[in-house]
């Protein structure tokens, strides 16, 4: 298969949507070095409550990267997920958070220690950055034929 070149200055992906609830700094986070400026792969966040470590320090600010296919597939072979499918979100989010406060080695054990409100926030944040913030599906009313969008919602790990 022959691949063509993309003309310089041609965007490879549409720019990330800017939302009113995201601080300006989160909209300006760049993608990987050398990649296109409009391809963002890491997104800052602030937890509503914060993770309290063993020393009592509260960590609220962090960074989550976008998920790859591998990130979504590997946790499926994890024994904790096989025994309890709801654990998928804990393992997956633990793989994707690259920094939480001063902690750079975030894993499922740290995610387990989060308050429920923080885990729920991160599940929604994961969905937002990996689906452009939308879970809308277009549909048509069978009676009047009016077209409209329905928020399908989704819960990570189900």
Backbone torsions as a table, in degrees:
resi	resn	phi	psi	omega
1	UNK	NA	136.2	-178.7
2	UNK	-98.6	133.5	179.7
3	UNK	-107.6	134.7	177.8
4	UNK	-88.0	162.8	177.3
5	UNK	-89.7	146.9	174.9
6	UNK	-90.5	130.7	-179.4
7	UNK	-61.6	142.0	-179.6
8	UNK	-59.4	136.2	-179.3
9	UNK	88.6	-6.3	177.9
10	UNK	-83.1	124.0	-179.9
11	UNK	-67.1	140.6	178.6
12	UNK	-87.7	-24.2	-179.6
13	UNK	-145.0	152.1	177.8
14	UNK	-65.4	149.2	179.4
15	UNK	-61.6	149.7	178.8
16	UNK	-63.4	139.3	179.3
17	UNK	-64.8	142.0	178.6
18	UNK	-100.0	128.9	-178.3
19	UNK	-115.4	153.2	-178.6
20	UNK	-66.4	-27.7	-177.1
21	UNK	-83.8	-6.3	178.6
22	UNK	-95.7	130.8	178.5
23	UNK	-65.0	156.0	-177.3
24	UNK	-55.4	-38.0	-178.2
25	UNK	-63.1	-32.8	-179.7
26	UNK	-73.2	-25.0	179.2
27	UNK	-80.0	-13.9	-175.8
28	UNK	-103.9	3.1	-179.7
29	UNK	-66.6	126.4	-176.8
30	UNK	-85.9	165.7	176.9
31	UNK	-81.1	-156.9	-177.3
32	UNK	-66.6	150.5	178.4
33	UNK	-56.5	135.2	179.4
34	UNK	83.8	-7.7	179.2
35	UNK	-87.3	174.0	178.9
36	UNK	-63.7	142.7	-175.4
37	UNK	-63.3	-26.1	-176.9
38	UNK	-91.8	1.0	176.6
39	UNK	-94.9	101.7	-179.8
40	UNK	-96.5	133.1	179.3
41	UNK	-119.4	-12.5	179.3
42	UNK	-127.3	140.8	-174.7
43	UNK	-135.5	126.5	178.1
44	UNK	-75.4	153.7	177.4
45	UNK	-147.8	163.7	173.7
46	UNK	-130.3	120.1	-179.6
47	UNK	-69.0	145.8	178.6
48	UNK	-65.5	-36.0	-178.9
49	UNK	-109.9	-54.5	179.8
50	UNK	109.7	150.8	178.1
51	UNK	-87.3	129.1	178.7
52	UNK	-102.5	115.5	-178.4
53	UNK	-81.0	179.0	-176.6
54	UNK	-60.1	-27.5	179.6
55	UNK	-87.5	0.0	179.3
56	UNK	90.6	1.4	178.8
57	UNK	-75.7	134.8	178.2
58	UNK	-95.9	127.3	179.2
59	UNK	-113.3	115.3	-177.2
60	UNK	-114.1	-36.3	-176.9
61	UNK	-88.2	137.9	179.9
62	UNK	-154.3	-176.4	178.9
63	UNK	-136.5	133.1	174.5
64	UNK	-119.4	137.7	176.6
65	UNK	-97.4	161.7	177.5
66	UNK	-67.8	151.9	179.8
67	UNK	-84.0	145.7	171.4
68	UNK	-102.5	171.1	176.6
69	UNK	-58.9	-40.1	179.4
70	UNK	-61.4	-41.0	178.7
71	UNK	-59.2	-35.7	-178.2
72	UNK	-83.5	-24.3	-178.5
73	UNK	-87.9	-42.3	-175.2
74	UNK	-59.0	-41.0	179.4
75	UNK	-61.5	-21.5	179.8
76	UNK	-65.5	-22.5	178.0
77	UNK	-94.0	-2.5	178.6
78	UNK	-70.2	131.9	-177.7
79	UNK	-60.6	-35.0	178.9
80	UNK	-63.2	-36.5	179.1
81	UNK	-74.7	-38.6	178.8
82	UNK	-63.4	-36.7	179.3
83	UNK	-77.4	-29.8	-178.3
84	UNK	-146.5	95.2	-176.8
85	UNK	-55.8	-25.5	178.4
86	UNK	-65.6	-17.7	-179.8
87	UNK	-73.9	-10.9	-179.3
88	UNK	-53.9	-44.8	-177.3
89	UNK	-64.6	-34.4	179.3
90	UNK	-65.7	-47.2	-179.6
91	UNK	-66.4	-44.9	-177.9
92	UNK	-63.4	-48.5	-179.7
93	UNK	-63.9	-36.0	176.1
94	UNK	-61.6	-30.0	177.7
95	UNK	-75.4	-29.1	-168.9
96	UNK	-96.2	-21.6	178.6
97	UNK	-78.1	119.3	-177.8
98	UNK	-93.0	-18.9	177.3
99	UNK	-158.2	139.4	173.6
100	UNK	-136.5	103.5	-172.8
101	UNK	62.3	-122.9	178.6
102	UNK	-94.3	1.6	-178.6
103	UNK	-87.7	122.6	179.2
104	UNK	-107.9	-9.4	178.6
105	UNK	-109.9	70.5	-179.3
106	UNK	-83.6	136.4	178.8
107	UNK	-143.4	-175.2	-178.0
108	UNK	-59.9	-33.5	179.9
109	UNK	-62.6	-40.1	178.1
110	UNK	-69.4	-42.7	179.4
111	UNK	-60.7	-37.0	176.6
112	UNK	-59.8	-29.6	-178.0
113	UNK	-84.5	0.3	179.2
114	UNK	-75.1	152.6	171.3
115	UNK	-67.7	152.9	-178.3
116	UNK	-56.8	-38.6	179.5
117	UNK	-62.9	-36.8	179.5
118	UNK	-71.5	-39.6	177.2
119	UNK	-63.9	-43.5	178.2
120	UNK	-61.4	-41.2	177.4
121	UNK	-60.0	-46.3	-177.9
122	UNK	-67.2	-34.1	176.3
123	UNK	-63.2	-43.3	177.9
124	UNK	-68.4	-38.4	179.4
125	UNK	-64.6	-42.6	176.2
126	UNK	-55.9	-49.5	-179.1
127	UNK	-61.0	-42.0	-177.9
128	UNK	-63.4	-47.7	-175.8
129	UNK	-76.4	-20.4	-178.8
130	UNK	-99.6	-6.0	177.7
131	UNK	-131.3	23.8	-177.7
132	UNK	57.5	23.5	174.3
133	UNK	77.3	12.5	-178.3
134	UNK	-129.8	142.2	172.1
135	UNK	-131.5	40.6	-178.7
136	UNK	-90.5	143.3	175.3
137	UNK	-126.9	134.1	177.5
138	UNK	-78.5	141.3	178.9
139	UNK	-147.2	172.6	-179.5
140	UNK	-130.4	134.1	176.1
141	UNK	-67.4	126.7	-177.6
142	UNK	-67.9	-21.8	-178.9
143	UNK	-86.2	-56.4	-173.9
144	UNK	-99.6	-6.5	178.9
145	UNK	68.1	17.2	177.3
146	UNK	-72.9	131.4	178.1
147	UNK	-89.6	138.4	178.3
148	UNK	-156.9	166.9	179.2
149	UNK	-101.7	144.2	177.9
150	UNK	-121.4	131.3	175.5
151	UNK	-77.3	109.1	-177.5
152	UNK	-75.6	-22.0	-177.7
153	UNK	57.4	174.3	171.4
154	UNK	-177.2	153.3	176.9
155	UNK	-118.9	122.8	-178.8
156	UNK	-55.2	129.0	177.1
157	UNK	94.6	0.9	178.4
158	UNK	-110.6	NA	NA
